[in-house]
Each structure stands twice: as structure tokens, then as C-alpha cells.
Amino acid sequence: MTWTKETAFAKLQEIYTDKVMQEEKRRIFQQIYRHLYEHLDDLAVKSGLKEEAEKQLKFFKEYTFMPGDNMFQSMRYVFLLARGEKEHDPGETERHLRRIYRSLFQPAGLKNPYIPDSFWSTTLGVACLVAQEGVESVYPILDEIVEAENE
């Protein structure tokens, strides 16, 4: 298929439903939550979170919303860009992308995140690619999706 910005964003709007975005937020939340507990165990403070914090984290996971400036807000931001919302401030986009990459792919001993190639084919990875490089960068991925739908 020959893509234009308009047709690509229309397809991405079809793909990035509220349900898909919530499921992806839950998947990422689970990864970060597990990572947090692994590090608490590394520091010998596995029960380092207070009961109130535990309850709050379970609430955040269920509703995929956290108040304030956080990972969920960064994910929401790149999802909206992938759905065609206009970017108002490239600096803000860069801050959200840096948070996502740091949270998911920056080990404690490295200065920069190491992002595996497999990330770019995930729901969040495609949204980050659109935010970082523009919708044109995902035309090949959209071709694969359309091809799979037509089989």
C-alpha cells in the first residue's frame, strides 16, 4: 500500500484503541513493578514498600493512571502522537521518550539505555518511533499489519 501521513495516522488510530493502550500500560507497569522488586531484593529490603504504597501501586495497575508527571503520562503522550495529535513542543516529546527509554532499558551501570531491536515492533515501540522519527518511519510496519489482516 502507498501510505500518506493521513492514511497512516488513520490506520494508527484504528490500531491504538483505548483498550490497546490500557493493556500496553499494564504490561509495561508489570515490567517496571517486577524490576522494582528485584532491586529491592538486591538491597535486602524486599519489604521496603509501605502497605499504603502497595495499595496505591495496585490501584495504578488496575486503572492504568497515576496522577502527576510519570511513566503512564509519557506513554499516553507518545500514544496520542501516534494517533495523529500534533506535537507542540519537541523538547517535551524528547523528555517523554527519554523517560520511557530510561525506565525500560537503562541498567544501573550504563549511562545510556540499550534498546533491543524487538522493542520497535511492540505497541509502545511503534508509538515511540512515530514520536521520535515521524509517521513515515512506520510505513513498513503498517504494510506488515495490512498484509496480516488480508491473509
SVG drawing of the C-alpha trace seen along z (x, -y; Angstrom):
<svg xmlns="http://www.w3.org/2000/svg" viewBox="-11 -24 39 40">
<polyline fill="none" stroke="black" stroke-width="0.4" points="0.0,0.0 1.1,-3.5 0.9,-5.4 0.4,-9.1 0.6,-10.8 -3.2,-11.0 -3.7,-7.3 -1.0,-6.2 -2.5,-8.1 -5.9,-6.8 -4.6,-3.3 -2.8,-4.0 -6.0,-5.5 -7.7,-2.2 -4.9,-0.3 -4.4,-2.4 -7.7,-2.0 -8.2,-2.9 -8.2,0.8 -4.9,1.5 -3.3,-1.5 -4.5,-0.3 -3.3,3.2 0.1,1.9 0.3,-0.4 -0.5,2.7 2.2,4.7 4.8,2.0 3.7,1.3 4.2,5.1 7.7,5.0 8.7,1.9 7.0,3.3 8.9,6.6 12.1,4.7 11.5,2.6 11.0,5.7 14.2,7.3 16.2,4.2 14.6,4.1 15.7,7.7 19.2,6.7 19.3,4.1 17.9,6.6 14.8,4.6 12.2,6.7 9.5,5.4 10.7,1.9 7.4,0.6 4.9,-0.5 1.4,1.1 -0.1,-2.2 2.3,-2.3 1.5,1.3 -2.2,0.5 -1.6,-2.6 0.5,-0.6 -2.2,2.0 -4.7,-0.8 -2.5,-2.3 -2.1,1.0 -5.8,1.6 -6.8,-1.8 -3.6,-2.5 -3.5,-6.0 -1.1,-7.7 -1.6,-11.4 1.4,-13.6 4.3,-13.5 5.2,-9.8 5.7,-6.9 2.0,-6.5 1.8,-10.1 4.8,-9.6 3.2,-6.6 -0.1,-8.4 1.8,-11.3 3.5,-9.1 0.3,-7.1 -1.5,-10.4 1.2,-11.4 0.9,-8.0 -2.8,-8.6 -2.1,-11.8 -2.2,-14.5 0.1,-17.4 3.4,-17.8 3.5,-21.2 7.0,-21.1 9.8,-18.8 11.5,-19.3 8.5,-17.8 8.5,-14.9 12.2,-14.3 11.6,-14.3 8.9,-11.7 10.9,-9.5 13.9,-9.7 11.8,-8.7 10.4,-5.7 13.8,-4.5 15.5,-5.1 12.7,-3.3 12.7,-0.3 16.2,0.1 18.8,-1.7 20.7,0.7 22.1,-0.8 25.7,-0.6 25.2,-2.3 24.9,-5.9 22.7,-5.4 19.8,-2.9 20.3,0.1 17.1,0.6 16.7,4.0 15.5,4.2 12.5,6.2 11.1,3.1 10.4,1.3 7.7,3.8 5.8,3.5 2.8,1.3 4.8,-1.2 7.9,-0.9 5.9,-1.8 4.4,-4.8 7.9,-5.9 9.2,-5.6 6.4,-7.8 7.1,-10.4 10.9,-10.2 11.1,-10.0 7.7,-10.7 4.9,-8.6 6.8,-7.9 9.2,-5.7 6.4,-3.1 5.2,-2.7 6.9,0.7 5.3,1.9 1.9,0.7 2.5,2.7 3.1,5.8 -0.1,5.2 -2.3,4.7 -0.7,7.8 -1.5,9.9 -5.1,8.5 -5.6,9.5 -4.5,13.2"/>
</svg>
